[in-house]
Amino acid sequence: MKFELKTEKENYSKSFLHLFGIVFFVTLIIILCDVALKLGIISRNNDIEYNCRLLSVEKSKLHFKKISSLSNLKSKQRIWEFCSEVIK
């Protein structure tokens, strides 16, 4: 008959490995969320710049609406001023 005894050293190593895995997973989630937020900001800025360039070529009501929704500006005059700063 063979007896096996578990030592405390094995329990500590398993709990440390488990804790390390949890910390790694949480860190990975935080980094991915940060990257997703930054990509959203970059996408929004590119969309604003693109629509401002289109607005400077073709003064369409659709372009005013798109820029208004992206930048939270309601006045056409403010949109023109905003786009002139963006295009510079």
Secondary structure as the mmCIF struct_conf table of DSSP 4:
data_model
#
loop_
_struct_conf.conf_type_id
_struct_conf.id
_struct_conf.beg_label_comp_id
_struct_conf.beg_label_asym_id
_struct_conf.beg_label_seq_id
_struct_conf.end_label_comp_id
_struct_conf.end_label_asym_id
_struct_conf.end_label_seq_id
HELX_RH_AL_P HELX_RH_AL_P1 GLU A 8 VAL A 57
BEND BEND1 GLU A 58 GLU A 58
HELX_RH_AL_P HELX_RH_AL_P2 LYS A 61 SER A 71
HELX_RH_AL_P HELX_RH_AL_P3 LYS A 76 ILE A 87
#
